[in-house]
Amino acid sequence: MGRKRTNTSTQSKQPTAKSKQPAAKSTAKSTDTHAASIEINGTDAQADAQADAQADVQADAQADDVRTVDAVVDAVVDAVVDVVVDAVVDRREVEVEYPEPIHPMDMVSKHLGEPLVVEGDRSPVSDHEAIAVIAKDVSNDQSELVVLVEAIPLEADPSDQTDQSATAQTETVLSGPVADELSAAIATAHQHETELEAHLTALDQQQQQLQQQLTQAQVEIASLKQQLAETQSQETALKKQVTTLKVECDRTTSQLSQCQEQLAQQTPAQQELDQLKTRITALTQELEEAKHYIVQLTQTRSSATPASPAPVSPAPVQRSSRSTTQHHEQRPDQRHGQRHEQRSPDLLP
């Protein structure tokens, strides 16, 4: 009997493993969504983090719903198996208390709430026969439960007509407390199925939105990479220009320093040159005055008569005094002019 219970538990876990496929699918979708959000590389990090968190919460809720359905189905199967086992145990206890043989199906019917044997069939049976009958009934009930659980469409797929036809064709024939529990479990499973379909629809919509955002982000990333390449090229060209300008600036600074040094060395000579230019200008002016005075003397001498000597012009005296005032020491040309002025009256006829 213990071996049969182990087999029953093993068979009851098959739909559980199948029912966990939507959870794996939702986990895969969550993983894909998270991987897609990572590829955006920080362009919209906060929005991606919020979307990932929301997707993880919905995936966890979906997994919790699937685990709840599995727990309900396991509880129903365990309840049926426990009823059968308790019936056998009760039969053993009754046989100990009452020596009259009791049909084992009566104990099963007492737990299930309905008679399983005909009133006329009260012949005593052996333990092996009772166990065989109970095992057969348990196997039939378990097969019906497995078919019923497999008929529940846990994954939202409107085009799948097979699950709907299987659900319509596989209806339980049990009645009593177990049937009520099974009906409640089925109703709960349908409710969870509806909720899971809503969650899957929302996840699909979010996945589409994230896919669109990912595509847009990839386009933006490509544009940013192109702009970055252009900016780097411009930056390289600007760096070259800056280097060239820096070299020219250093050269100009060196030349300016040399010019400043040369200017500092040429300042006294420039001052002397300015003084010489001033003296040359003054000498040129005096030379012009001397030429003009010589012309006047020549004209005066040519136009004067012998009887009336021409009076000495005071101009040279004034010029000499002006020259003496401007220059404290007399130059040779000035002394020569004075001698010429002194001899001028003697030369007149």
JORA-V71528 format. One record per residue. N is the residue number from 1. PSI is psi in whole degrees, -180 to 180 (none if undefined). OMEGA is omega as a letter, one per 40 degrees, with the letter a starting at -180 (none if undefined). D_CENTER is the distance of its C-alpha to the mean C-alpha in Angstrom with 2 decimals. Layout:
BEGIN
((N:PSI:OMEGA:D_CENTER) (N:PSI:OMEGA:D_CENTER))
END
This chain:
BEGIN
((1:-37:i:62.78) (2:-36:i:60.05) (3:-39:i:59.11) (4:-38:i:58.91) (5:-36:i:56.64) (6:-41:i:54.28) (7:-38:i:54.22) (8:-43:i:53.60) (9:-37:i:50.58) (10:-42:i:49.27) (11:-34:a:49.76) (12:-19:i:48.22) (13:-14:a:44.99) (14:-51:i:44.57) (15:-26:i:43.36) (16:-45:i:41.17) (17:-37:i:39.36) (18:-38:a:39.15) (19:-16:i:37.92) (20:-1:i:34.99) (21:-42:i:33.61) (22:-34:i:31.63) (23:-42:i:30.04) (24:-40:i:29.08) (25:-42:i:27.85) (26:-36:i:25.78) (27:-40:i:24.43) (28:-42:i:23.60) (29:-41:i:21.89) (30:-39:i:19.88) (31:-44:i:19.02) (32:-41:i:18.06) (33:-42:i:15.91) (34:-40:i:14.16) (35:-37:i:13.88) (36:-37:a:12.55) (37:-27:i:9.76) (38:-34:a:8.94) (39:-15:a:9.03) (40:-21:i:6.10) (41:46:i:4.31) (42:0:i:1.39) (43:-38:i:2.72) (44:64:a:5.06) (45:-42:a:5.23) (46:-43:i:8.73) (47:-39:i:10.08) (48:-40:i:9.37) (49:-42:i:11.00) (50:-42:i:13.79) (51:-40:i:14.39) (52:-42:i:14.66) (53:-43:i:16.96) (54:-40:i:19.02) (55:-39:i:19.40) (56:-41:i:20.49) (57:-44:i:22.94) (58:-37:i:24.38) (59:-40:i:24.72) (60:-40:i:26.50) (61:-41:i:28.72) (62:-42:i:29.58) (63:-39:i:30.44) (64:-40:i:32.57) (65:-43:i:34.35) (66:-42:i:35.12) (67:-35:i:36.40) (68:-43:i:38.52) (69:-43:i:40.09) (70:-41:i:40.78) (71:-41:i:42.36) (72:-45:a:44.57) (73:-43:i:45.74) (74:-38:i:46.44) (75:-41:i:48.34) (76:-46:a:50.46) (77:-44:i:51.31) (78:-36:i:52.12) (79:-43:i:54.28) (80:-45:i:56.30) (81:-41:i:56.79) (82:-36:i:57.77) (83:-45:a:60.29) (84:-44:i:61.95) (85:-42:i:62.02) (86:-34:i:63.41) (87:-42:i:66.05) (88:-42:i:67.25) (89:-44:i:67.24) (90:-36:i:69.17) (91:-43:i:71.62) (92:-43:i:72.29) (93:-41:i:72.87) (94:-39:i:75.18) (95:-32:i:77.15) (96:-43:a:77.70) (97:-39:a:78.89) (98:119:i:80.75) (99:-19:a:82.64) (100:130:a:82.76) (101:138:i:80.19) (102:139:a:77.39) (103:132:a:75.38) (104:-26:a:71.75) (105:-24:i:70.52) (106:-39:i:72.03) (107:-38:i:69.69) (108:-42:a:66.69) (109:-32:i:67.82) (110:-37:i:68.16) (111:-37:a:64.46) (112:-19:i:63.25) (113:11:i:65.44) (114:149:i:67.44) (115:138:a:70.35) (116:-6:i:69.57) (117:157:i:73.17) (118:148:a:76.25) (119:-34:a:78.90) (120:-19:a:81.49) (121:79:a:79.41) (122:21:a:80.19) (123:138:i:81.35) (124:142:i:80.25) (125:160:i:77.70) (126:170:i:76.85) (127:-39:a:73.70) (128:-40:i:72.48) (129:-43:i:73.02) (130:-45:i:71.29) (131:-40:i:68.26) (132:-43:i:68.18) (133:-45:a:68.37) (134:-42:i:65.65) (135:-39:i:63.39) (136:-44:i:63.96) (137:-42:i:63.14) (138:-41:i:60.04) (139:-42:i:58.94) (140:-46:i:59.52) (141:-41:a:57.70) (142:-39:i:54.79) (143:-41:i:54.64) (144:-40:i:54.57) (145:-42:a:51.77) (146:-45:i:49.71) (147:-40:a:50.24) (148:-43:a:49.46) (149:-41:i:46.21) (150:-25:i:45.12) (151:-14:a:45.97) (152:117:a:43.35) (153:98:i:40.31) (154:-20:a:37.38) (155:130:a:34.90) (156:111:i:34.43) (157:94:a:35.89) (158:-27:a:38.10) (159:-8:a:39.52) (160:102:i:40.93) (161:-11:a:44.57) (162:-44:a:45.82) (163:-38:i:44.58) (164:-43:i:46.09) (165:-37:i:49.42) (166:-38:i:49.44) (167:-38:i:48.81) (168:-30:a:51.66) (169:-24:a:54.03) (170:102:i:53.42) (171:141:a:54.80) (172:148:i:56.13) (173:8:a:59.85) (174:159:i:59.70) (175:168:a:61.00) (176:-161:a:61.41) (177:-40:a:58.94) (178:-40:i:56.94) (179:-39:i:56.66) (180:-44:i:55.50) (181:-41:i:52.85) (182:-38:i:51.80) (183:-42:i:51.68) (184:-41:i:49.57) (185:-40:i:47.23) (186:-42:i:47.06) (187:-43:i:46.36) (188:-40:i:43.61) (189:-41:i:42.20) (190:-40:i:42.29) (191:-46:i:40.57) (192:-34:i:37.82) (193:-44:i:37.70) (194:-43:i:37.14) (195:-40:i:34.41) (196:-39:i:32.76) (197:-42:i:33.01) (198:-43:i:31.33) (199:-43:i:28.53) (200:-39:i:28.16) (201:-44:i:28.17) (202:-41:i:25.45) (203:-39:i:23.38) (204:-43:i:24.05) (205:-44:i:22.99) (206:-38:i:19.72) (207:-41:i:19.21) (208:-43:i:20.02) (209:-44:i:17.66) (210:-36:i:14.77) (211:-42:i:16.07) (212:-44:i:16.17) (213:-38:i:12.63) (214:-44:i:11.70) (215:-46:i:14.11) (216:-40:i:12.93) (217:-38:i:9.30) (218:-40:i:11.10) (219:-44:i:13.33) (220:-39:i:10.86) (221:-42:i:9.34) (222:-43:i:13.07) (223:-43:i:13.94) (224:-37:i:11.51) (225:-41:i:12.94) (226:-45:i:16.35) (227:-39:i:15.96) (228:-41:i:14.87) (229:-44:i:17.98) (230:-42:i:20.15) (231:-41:i:19.08) (232:-39:i:19.85) (233:-46:i:23.15) (234:-39:i:24.03) (235:-40:i:23.24) (236:-44:i:25.56) (237:-42:i:28.24) (238:-38:i:28.02) (239:-41:i:28.35) (240:-44:i:31.45) (241:-42:i:32.87) (242:-41:i:32.33) (243:-44:i:34.09) (244:-45:i:36.93) (245:-35:i:37.30) (246:-42:i:37.36) (247:-45:i:40.13) (248:-39:i:42.06) (249:-42:i:41.66) (250:-42:i:43.04) (251:-44:i:45.89) (252:-39:i:46.67) (253:-41:i:46.66) (254:-44:i:49.07) (255:-40:i:51.31) (256:-39:i:51.31) (257:-43:i:52.36) (258:-42:i:55.14) (259:-40:i:56.29) (260:-41:i:56.39) (261:-45:i:58.47) (262:-40:i:60.79) (263:-39:i:61.11) (264:-36:i:62.03) (265:-31:a:64.66) (266:0:a:66.04) (267:-49:i:66.49) (268:-43:i:70.15) (269:-36:i:71.11) (270:-40:i:69.59) (271:-45:i:71.67) (272:-40:i:74.79) (273:-40:i:73.96) (274:-41:i:73.67) (275:-42:i:77.01) (276:-41:i:78.60) (277:-40:i:77.29) (278:-44:i:78.80) (279:-40:i:82.13) (280:-40:i:82.16) (281:-43:i:81.60) (282:-42:i:84.49) (283:-39:i:86.75) (284:-40:i:86.01) (285:-42:i:86.97) (286:-36:i:90.17) (287:-41:i:90.97) (288:-41:i:90.71) (289:-39:i:92.96) (290:-42:i:95.45) (291:-44:i:95.51) (292:-40:i:96.07) (293:-39:i:98.83) (294:-40:i:100.50) (295:-43:i:100.49) (296:-43:i:102.09) (297:-41:a:104.71) (298:-43:i:105.47) (299:-40:a:105.89) (300:-42:a:108.00) (301:-36:a:110.22) (302:-28:a:110.73) (303:-10:a:111.62) (304:153:i:113.77) (305:161:i:117.63) (306:-32:a:119.78) (307:-30:a:121.81) (308:94:i:118.85) (309:146:a:116.33) (310:138:i:112.80) (311:150:i:111.58) (312:129:a:108.87) (313:136:i:105.52) (314:-2:a:103.75) (315:-46:a:100.37) (316:-34:i:100.23) (317:-44:i:101.11) (318:-41:i:98.30) (319:-42:i:95.95) (320:-41:i:97.09) (321:-37:i:96.63) (322:-40:i:93.16) (323:-37:i:92.33) (324:-36:i:93.71) (325:-40:a:91.66) (326:-39:a:88.44) (327:124:a:89.12) (328:-37:i:91.09) (329:140:a:92.41) (330:135:i:94.12) (331:166:a:92.84) (332:-38:i:95.36) (333:-31:i:94.89) (334:-43:i:95.68) (335:-37:i:98.83) (336:-38:i:99.83) (337:-39:i:99.41) (338:-42:i:101.63) (339:-37:i:104.31) (340:-38:i:104.11) (341:-36:a:104.55) (342:-34:i:107.51) (343:-13:a:109.15) (344:-44:a:108.44) (345:-30:a:111.53) (346:-29:a:113.81) (347:-17:a:112.55) (348:143:i:113.50) (349:none:none:116.96))
END
